[in-house]
């Protein structure tokens, strides 16, 4: 397992009062049975059932959904509802989460057993057999809050790198990349929200599904998150490119700065790094950074 080092990035800060990211109701969020939930969290205060990832609904005998929540005793809950049994809240145990310290948390379910991991280490497991996860009634997917029709419990602290999978990830798979950024095209990945935008009120989802969330009240802050590395794009020098098209925003009037990190495999005259340059004889336009 890689020992993470501190990587400075922007993260989402929730005040524990009414901050949340609302993803709404989407078919992709109704994961049939096998599931893995992951997040990086820095807890400011313990608050029982405060939601980190949650579409749980619990009102009397009416229960549905899944989630990762605080357990109120310096640990976390993995909550899950299958149709034939009451909702299960599996706790990682007292003092498994240290306040004001970053931790990676993960909950997994394979139809037979729930498991909870903190920093890649298994902390709890519980037999819980079900043919599928129950979503009746269907609830909004929220980050930073547990909310149903008669209660809301907001998370106090910082959140980053939320990942939802429709597969049961093993402990080794969790350890292999919990301290790395994802590319967004990993097998079984339903949604990936780095939560590192740094401005505005949209939490962008980084898979092709683009299930973005609306941020209500939470703030952005620079923090040292224990991430070691991130995926990068590799180009073959033949026909690979990213096409942003023509946009008014790209037609910068005069003052301009272009920046990029690059690792060059070989030199190639005029190979474009950033470019909307047009040069055909006497017809020329645009700007760019090139080899």
N, C-alpha and C positions, 0 to 999 in steps of 0.2 A: 504494500500500500504506500502510495506517495505521501510524504510528509508535506502538507501544504505550507506555503509561505504567504505572508500578507501581501495582497494585491489591492491597490487602491482603486476603488471604483465608486460610482454613484449607486446608492441603494434607496429603497423606499422606507420612510420613517412613519410609523403609525402611532397616534397619541393614546390609544387605548380607550378613546371616547366614542368617536363616530367615523373614524377613517376606514376606508375599505376600497378595494378594486372590485368592480362588478363586471363579471363576464356574461351575465345573463344565462339563458337556457339554450343550449346547443346540442344537437344529436350526438356530436363527438364526445361530449362530457358524460353521456350515459353509458359508461363502460360496462360491458356485459358481465364479466366475472373476474378475470385475472387483472390485477391492477397494481401499480406502484405509484406512490406519491413521494415527491422529494422537495426539499427547500433548504436554504440557508437562513437561519434566524439568529438574532441577537436580542434576547428577551430583557426588557427593562424592569418588569415586575410580573410575578405570577398571578394569574387570574383564571380560575377554573372555567373550562369550556371556551375560553377565548379562541376564536378561529384563526388559523394560519391559512389553510386551504379547506374550504367547506361548502358543500351543498346539502348538508345534513338538515333534515326537518324532523323535529320531535315535539309533538304536542299531544300529551296524554298517551293514548295507545297508538297514535298515528306517527309512524317513524319511516324515514327513508334516507338514502344518500350515503356519502363517505366524507371523510375529512381528517386532517391533522389539526389538533387543538392543544392548548395548554391544559395540564391536569390539576393545576393549582397547588401542587406539592413538589415543585422543582423538577417536573418531568413533562412529558407530552402524552397525549392520547392519540391513538389511531381509532377512529370511529367508523363503523361499517354496519349496514343493515341488509340482511338477506330476507326473503319473503316469509320463511317459515319460523324464524326466530326473532327475538327482540334485538334491538340495536346493541352492538358490543362496543365498549370503550376499553381498548387495551392500553394500559399505561406502561411507559418505559421505566417507571419506578422513581422513588424519591431521590432527589439530588443527582439525577442524570443530566440535568441542564443547569449550567452555571449562569447566573444573571450577568448581563453586560459582557458576555463572551460569545463569539460566533460559534455556532454548532450546525453541522449538517444533520438533518433528520430525514428518515424515510420509513414509510409503511408499505408492506406488501401483502397481497392476498392471492391464493391460488385456487380458491374454491373449497379448500380443506382447512387451511391454517392461516392465521394472521401473524405477521412478524413486525417488530419495530426495531429500527436501528438508529443509533446516535453516533455520529462521526465514523460511520462504517462498521460499528460494533453492534452485534445483536444484543438487545437489552431485554426483550420480552417476546413470547409467542403464546398463541392460544388456539386450540382446535375450534373451528367454527365452520361447519359444513353448509354449503348452500349452492344451488344450481346457478344462481345469478344474483346480482345486486339489485335491490329494490329502489325504484325511483317514483313511487306513488305515495304522496304527491311529489311532483318534480319541483325542485327548488333552484333558485339562481346559484351559480357558482361564484363564490366570493373568496378573495384573498384579504386577510387581515380582519376577518369577522366571521362569527357564526350568527346566523339570523334566520328566524322563521316567523310565524305569524304572531307569536306572543313573547319573543325574547330576542335580544341581540347582545352579543358579547364580543367586544372589539379587542384586538391584539395590541399590547403595548410593547413597542420595540421596532427593530429593523428587519426587513425581509429582502432576500435576493434569490435569484436562480431557482424559480419554481418550475418543476417538471412533472408532467402527468403522463403515465404510460398505460397501455392496454395489455401489458405483459407483466408477469411476476419476475422481477429482476432478482438475481441471486446476490448473496452478500459480496461475492467476488466482483460481480458486475457493478454493484454500487460503489465498491472501493476503487475500482479501476478508473472511474471518471467523476466521482463526486466533487473533486477539487479542480476540475477542468470545465471550461465552457463547452457547450455542445455546438454542432454544426447546424442542427435543426432537421436533419434528414435521417436520423437514426431509426432503425427498425423498431416498430412498436411505440414510437413516441407520438402521443396525442397532442400535447401542447408544451411549449417551452417559452417561459417569460423571464428573461434575465433581470428585469426591473432595474435597468441602469440608464434610463433615458436622460435623467437629470433635469428635465424641464417639461412643462405642459402636463396635461391630465389624461394621457393615453398610455396604457401599458401594452406595448407591442408584443405580439406573439410571433415567434421566429420560425415556425414551420410554414409550409405552403398553405396551411388552413387559415392563417391570419385571423385567428379569433382574438382580436384586441379587446382590452378591457378599459372601462372608464374609471379613473381614479377620483375618489370623492374625499377631499380634505387632506390626504396624506402629503407629506413633503419629501423633498429629495435632499440627500446628504452624502458627502464623501466619507467613505469608511474603508478600513483595511479588512477586506474579506479574504479568508484563507483559500485563495485560488492560485494555482500554479501556472497554468498556461491556457491558451485558447486556440481553437482551430483557425486556420488561415486558408485563403484561396490559393490554389496552385494552378498556373497557366502553362500550357504546353508549347507556347511560342508559335503555334500553327493557326488555330482558328478559335481559341477560347477568348471570351470577352463577356463583359456585363454591359448591357445596353439600357441606358436610362431614358432614351428617346429625346425629344425636343420639349423643353419646358421653359416658360418665361423666366423662372427663377435662375436658370442656367445662363441667361444672357446678362452677365454682370456688366454694369455700365462702364466702370473705370477702375476703381480701387479693388484689388483682388489679391487673395492668397490661396495657394494650392498646397496641400500637405498629404503625405502618405509615408507609411513604413514599407520598404521593399527589400527583398532578398533576391538578387539577380543571379540566374543560373548561367547566362552567357550574354555577351554584348551583341547588340543587334541595332544598327542605326535606325533611329526614328521610331523604334518600337514604343507604342503608347502605354503609359501608366495611367494618366488621366488625360483625356483628349476629346475636344470637339473641333479640332483643327481641320480645316479644309484647305488644300493646297494643290491646285491644278493649273500649272503654268502661272499666268498673271492673276488668276482668281484665288484669293487667299482670305481666310477668316479664322476666328476662334482663338482658343488658348489651350495649353496643355503642358504636362510634364512627360518627357520621353527619354529613352536611352539615346 
